[in-house]
Amino acid sequence: MASETPAVSIIMNCLNSARDLRPALDSVMRQSFTDYEIIFFDNCSTDESPAIATSYPKVRYVRGTVCVPLGAARNLAIREARGKYIAFLDCDDWWMPEKLAKQVACFERDPGVGLVCTDTILSDGQHEFGRVFDRGVPSRGMVFKELMQRQWISMSSAMIRREALASLGSDPSGWEGGWFDETLNVCEEADVFYRIAHDWKLDHVDEPLTVWRIHGANTTFRHYGEFADETLAILEKHRRLYPGYDEKYADLVALLTRRAAFQKAVDLWHKGKGEEARRLLFPHRDVSRKYRLFYLISYLPGFLFPFLAKAYFFLPSFLRR
């Protein structure tokens, strides 16, 4: 039986997720580690999600009064959490049975660890496209720079120590901290991971214990223009939070600047502005194979974007770097 104050609070944010919800909840029920609660925050769903969620044990169902952006919904759910550790499970993803147990063990070994993730399978529900750690097993410890260079934490694999989350502050508005930054729409998760990595150790379980569902209209590819804007917003945020950032992390400043240029170029090509995309990317085209490949792809018509976005996940990992 779980204690009154559970070890792990599992945050599930839902908006009309009935189609995929049962496999996600079933994967929680199969966990070998059972000292958890589920904070199920319903962002005003109009489908069968409430009935499905409340049919499961250990679910604390919370319904919002108005529909809010995902970052704000995550903050509202976190306020309900009682656990020592906070885990996140998106309603269309699922976990392997040892996921929670192995992450908690990592935390218990080292009180300086603020976040633990796992390797993650990328899948459309039928086919496996690869794993997040295909690009190499990530570093452990104080790895802020490494995480900024290569983001290896999928949302549904993340578990955060309560004290690490609290150290970010509780006011999500403005630039100066908070949990999930409600001024961000597509990078709010990465922003939290970066800020934890700046002040806490990171660890991981080198096993594919999380499955991340990739959909045809995946946000990563549909909102590249927003990614560009928010990449630069995160850079400005870090400059405010961490004095001397430009001098200490000059390589990261250059990286984020060219990353934003690439993201904006993808958005321009998607909108049929291939010439503008190439002009923007030209100074950075030889940075990596991915940049060179996209520079050539930008000569193709933008209407091919949906097909090529899905095909991206079938590329060898060295071309996706």
LUMTOR-314909 format. One line per 3 residues: their letters; for each residue x, y negated, z negated of C-alpha. Coordinates in Angstrom, 3 decimals. Last residue first. Layout:
A) X/Y/Z; ...
This chain:
RRL) 22.685/-14.814/35.381; 19.910/-13.285/37.488; 22.312/-12.153/40.216
FSP) 24.441/-10.160/37.748; 21.268/-8.502/36.401; 20.491/-6.831/39.711
LFF) 17.340/-8.308/41.272; 13.993/-6.643/40.569; 12.914/-9.396/38.162
YAK) 13.395/-12.045/40.847; 10.936/-10.219/43.124; 8.087/-11.711/41.062
ALF) 9.326/-15.258/41.638; 10.057/-14.416/45.289; 6.450/-13.447/45.940
PFL) 4.987/-16.446/44.106; 7.441/-18.912/45.788; 6.934/-17.858/49.405
FGP) 4.696/-20.912/49.884; 7.822/-23.058/49.467; 9.032/-22.253/52.974
LYS) 12.637/-20.950/53.168; 15.617/-23.331/53.192; 15.456/-23.363/49.370
ILY) 16.468/-19.686/49.421; 20.032/-20.686/50.394; 20.417/-23.032/47.398
FLR) 18.694/-20.368/45.280; 21.407/-17.847/46.074; 24.198/-20.337/45.357
YKR) 22.634/-21.245/41.998; 22.136/-17.617/41.059; 25.674/-16.695/42.105
SVD) 27.004/-19.331/39.721; 28.348/-22.907/39.449; 28.867/-23.286/43.210
RHP) 25.594/-25.148/43.868; 26.081/-27.708/41.090; 26.742/-30.914/43.050
FLL) 24.240/-29.779/45.763; 21.354/-29.024/43.388; 19.631/-32.396/43.643
RRA) 20.140/-32.699/47.390; 19.057/-29.110/47.874; 15.798/-29.686/46.008
EEG) 15.105/-32.889/47.922; 15.502/-30.986/51.204; 13.286/-28.166/49.964
KGK) 10.348/-30.391/49.069; 7.536/-27.878/49.665; 6.165/-28.045/46.104
HWL) 7.909/-24.805/45.133; 11.135/-26.352/46.474; 10.707/-29.332/44.145
DVA) 10.035/-27.103/41.138; 13.099/-24.971/41.845; 15.189/-28.149/42.155
KQF) 13.876/-29.412/38.820; 14.968/-26.195/37.120; 18.401/-26.388/38.744
AAR) 18.877/-30.025/37.726; 17.756/-29.203/34.178; 20.383/-26.451/34.030
RTL) 22.970/-28.925/35.377; 22.348/-31.318/32.489; 22.027/-28.542/29.929
LAV) 25.422/-27.126/30.879; 27.200/-30.489/30.944; 25.899/-31.351/27.476
LDA) 26.799/-27.841/26.336; 30.406/-28.278/27.497; 30.659/-31.593/25.635
YKE) 29.592/-29.861/22.407; 31.753/-31.508/19.750; 32.103/-34.843/21.538
DYG) 28.532/-35.134/22.776; 27.128/-33.808/19.477; 28.935/-36.305/17.252
PYL) 25.981/-36.499/14.889; 23.629/-33.466/15.030; 19.916/-34.214/14.757
RRH) 19.666/-37.152/17.157; 21.987/-35.693/19.802; 20.206/-32.376/19.409
KEL) 16.873/-34.045/20.184; 18.314/-35.700/23.294; 19.465/-32.306/24.587
IAL) 16.080/-30.821/23.698; 14.363/-33.532/25.754; 16.693/-32.760/28.684
TED) 15.633/-29.113/28.638; 12.064/-30.330/28.163; 12.010/-32.280/31.418
AFE) 13.542/-29.437/33.423; 11.269/-26.824/31.853; 8.283/-29.008/32.702
GYH) 9.294/-29.011/36.370; 9.826/-25.254/36.204; 6.244/-24.691/35.175
RFT) 5.018/-21.793/37.285; 8.210/-19.750/37.107; 8.608/-19.277/33.369
TNA) 4.848/-19.429/32.879; 4.329/-16.033/34.543; 1.558/-16.048/37.124
GHI) 2.219/-12.454/38.195; 2.541/-11.353/34.583; 5.583/-10.114/32.681
RWV) 4.678/-8.217/29.516; 7.500/-8.206/26.983; 8.086/-4.835/25.294
TLP) 10.007/-4.908/22.016; 12.172/-2.220/20.366; 14.768/-1.946/23.129
EDV) 17.765/-1.222/20.858; 20.747/-3.378/19.950; 19.120/-4.746/16.813
HDL) 20.062/-8.391/16.435; 21.747/-10.889/14.145; 21.883/-14.681/13.940
KWD) 23.705/-16.666/11.262; 22.183/-19.938/10.120; 22.714/-23.678/10.648
HAI) 22.899/-24.229/14.430; 21.210/-20.888/15.157; 18.041/-22.066/13.399
RYF) 17.950/-25.168/15.588; 18.480/-23.153/18.774; 15.764/-20.608/17.915
VDA) 13.214/-23.339/17.175; 13.945/-25.129/20.474; 13.769/-21.827/22.371
EEC) 10.190/-21.362/21.148; 9.037/-24.918/21.921; 10.434/-24.754/25.454
VNL) 7.188/-24.621/27.471; 4.898/-27.265/25.934; 7.091/-29.522/23.804
TED) 5.799/-32.520/21.811; 4.343/-30.040/19.315; 7.816/-29.043/18.147
FWG) 7.447/-25.627/16.545; 8.763/-25.902/12.985; 9.666/-29.455/12.024
GEW) 12.703/-31.460/12.964; 13.539/-35.075/13.602; 12.249/-35.648/17.095
GSP) 8.618/-36.541/16.544; 5.834/-34.379/15.175; 6.350/-30.870/13.820
DSG) 6.588/-31.999/10.175; 7.468/-28.955/8.070; 11.243/-29.187/7.914
LSA) 13.752/-27.051/9.809; 15.037/-25.603/6.536; 11.625/-24.025/5.962
LAE) 12.141/-21.756/8.971; 15.486/-20.605/7.615; 14.017/-20.123/4.144
RRI) 11.228/-17.921/5.567; 13.728/-15.652/7.309; 12.820/-15.366/10.983
MAS) 11.838/-12.333/13.084; 11.981/-12.643/16.855; 11.271/-9.767/19.276
SMS) 7.874/-11.115/20.362; 9.426/-14.449/21.317; 12.235/-13.016/23.427
IWQ) 15.666/-13.997/22.158; 18.578/-13.830/24.646; 19.000/-17.517/25.546
RQM) 22.384/-17.805/27.252; 24.552/-20.906/27.001; 22.542/-22.369/24.154
LEK) 22.688/-19.018/22.381; 26.480/-18.873/22.752; 26.891/-22.388/21.419
FVM) 24.757/-21.720/18.336; 26.380/-18.356/17.591; 27.176/-18.412/13.895
GRS) 26.961/-14.660/13.330; 26.352/-12.063/16.023; 27.070/-12.130/19.752
PVG) 24.749/-10.837/22.435; 24.972/-7.398/24.102; 25.479/-7.982/27.804
RDF) 23.401/-9.197/30.745; 21.195/-6.140/30.421; 20.342/-7.376/26.908
VRG) 16.996/-8.796/28.059; 16.030/-5.470/29.579; 15.023/-4.358/33.047
FEH) 12.054/-4.443/35.383; 10.091/-1.604/33.760; 6.967/-0.668/35.717
QGD) 3.417/-0.024/34.558; 2.595/-2.705/31.987; 4.276/-5.455/33.996
SLI) 7.468/-4.785/32.083; 10.567/-6.483/30.675; 11.990/-4.347/27.855
TDT) 13.416/-6.308/24.929; 16.547/-5.932/22.815; 15.840/-6.914/19.251
CVL) 15.819/-10.193/17.319; 17.012/-11.234/13.866; 16.934/-14.796/12.559
GVG) 18.263/-16.622/9.494; 21.121/-14.345/8.460; 23.018/-15.765/5.472
PDR) 21.339/-13.358/3.061; 23.204/-10.458/4.729; 22.336/-6.758/4.416
EFC) 18.677/-7.370/3.572; 18.178/-9.356/6.753; 19.499/-6.564/8.969
AVQ) 17.375/-3.983/7.134; 14.277/-6.120/7.766; 15.024/-5.948/11.486
KAL) 15.361/-2.163/11.502; 12.108/-1.611/9.635; 10.123/-4.068/11.756
KEP) 11.034/-2.474/15.083; 10.983/1.204/14.111; 7.582/1.989/15.725
MWW) 8.248/0.306/19.118; 6.526/-3.030/19.616; 3.955/-4.629/21.922
DDC) 3.327/-7.606/24.180; 0.022/-9.034/25.504; -1.067/-10.560/22.196
DLF) 2.222/-12.274/21.452; 3.897/-10.797/18.394; 5.884/-13.010/16.044
AIY) 7.658/-12.059/12.826; 8.026/-14.214/9.699; 10.079/-12.877/6.785
KGR) 9.535/-13.332/3.058; 5.815/-13.119/3.735; 2.981/-15.427/2.700
AER) 1.890/-16.804/6.080; -1.124/-19.134/6.368; 0.947/-22.218/7.233
IAL) 2.629/-20.113/9.930; -0.701/-19.781/11.750; -1.199/-23.536/11.972
NRA) 2.358/-23.970/13.233; 1.846/-21.296/15.908; -1.351/-23.036/17.051
AGL) 0.501/-26.346/17.349; 3.121/-24.728/19.549; 0.426/-22.991/21.602
PVC) -1.508/-26.148/22.463; -4.797/-26.678/20.559; -8.362/-25.360/20.913
VTG) -10.573/-26.869/18.212; -11.786/-25.516/14.858; -9.188/-22.774/14.740
RVY) -10.128/-19.272/13.679; -8.154/-17.380/11.047; -8.363/-13.581/10.781
RVK) -6.170/-12.012/8.133; -5.567/-8.574/9.644; -4.333/-5.856/7.283
PYS) -6.771/-3.315/8.753; -8.084/-3.565/12.339; -11.708/-4.218/13.388
TAI) -11.221/-7.933/12.775; -8.920/-8.239/15.782; -11.258/-6.495/18.230
APS) -14.321/-8.502/17.204; -12.410/-11.785/17.381; -10.872/-10.949/20.808
EDT) -14.186/-10.118/22.507; -14.204/-13.245/24.698; -14.791/-16.919/23.833
SCN) -11.519/-17.500/21.993; -11.228/-20.647/19.864; -7.471/-20.511/19.184
DFF) -7.727/-17.347/17.104; -4.867/-17.128/14.606; -4.278/-13.537/13.532
IIE) -1.973/-13.589/10.522; -1.080/-9.911/10.219; 0.233/-8.744/6.856
YDT) 3.241/-6.544/6.211; 4.691/-3.914/3.893; 4.167/-0.996/6.319
FSQ) 7.561/-0.301/7.858; 7.163/2.813/10.048; 5.154/0.680/12.459
RMV) 2.322/2.492/14.266; -0.360/-0.008/13.173; 1.700/-2.796/14.725
SDL) 1.808/-0.984/18.069; -1.960/-0.504/17.869; -2.363/-4.265/17.499
APR) -0.483/-4.923/20.744; -2.169/-2.064/22.617; -5.586/-3.353/21.462
LDR) -5.060/-6.956/22.513; -4.390/-6.658/26.220; -7.839/-7.297/27.743
ASN) -9.188/-9.119/24.681; -6.633/-11.934/24.883; -9.015/-14.901/25.089
LCN) -6.694/-17.255/23.204; -4.705/-15.511/20.489; -1.722/-16.307/18.324
MII) -0.349/-13.337/16.396; 2.016/-14.095/13.520; 3.230/-11.066/11.565
SVA) 3.996/-11.894/7.942; 6.663/-9.583/6.571; 7.613/-8.656/2.988
PTE) 4.022/-8.883/1.798; 2.999/-10.934/-1.249; 0.116/-8.957/-2.729
SAM) 2.137/-5.828/-2.003; 1.278/-3.495/0.856; 0.000/0.000/0.000
